[in-house]
Amino acid sequence: MKILYIILLIVVFSTIILAQPSFPNAPTQTPIGGLGLLAAAGGAMALKKFMDGRKK
């Protein structure tokens, strides 16, 4: 019976300790348009280098 109480205490306290607080409100979303353009430009440059390497 003593083992059962110890296991119960461990489970209850670990649940309390591991509980994460929630956000106070929804986080604001930021536009990533510039980042998308940068990624597209990098992809285009990589494709160009790949194609130039195949021509040689």
N, C-alpha and C positions, 0 to 999 in steps of 0.2 A: 504494500500500500504506500510505503514511503517512496518507493521508486516511481510510482504513478504520480505522486504530487510533485516530485522533482522534474519529471518529464513535462508535466502540465505547466509548471512555472517556466521552464526553459522555452516551451513553445509560445506561451503568452508573452513573455518578455522579449523574445526574439522578434515576434510580430510587431510589438510596439517599437522596438529599436529600429527595425528595418523599414518602417512605414515612411514613405516619402511625402513631403508636403506638396500640395498642388500649387499651380500658378495662381496668383491673386486675380488675374484677369487674362484674357487671351493676349498673347504677345503680338506686337505689331508686325505686319508683314512688310518687307522691303522689296522694291522692284529689283530684279537682277538682269535687266535688259543689257546693260553695258558688259556684264560678265558673260552673257550669252554671245554677244558680238565678239568678244575677245576669244572665247572658246572656238567660235566658228572660224575666225581668222587664223588661229593656231592650227586648226584642222586643215584649212586650205593650204597653209605653208607646209605642213607635214605631207600632204598629198602631192604637192608640187615637187618636194624633194624626193619622194618615193618614185614619182613618174620620171624625173630627171635621172635618177639612179638606174632605172630600168633601160633607158635609152642608150646608155654607155656600153 
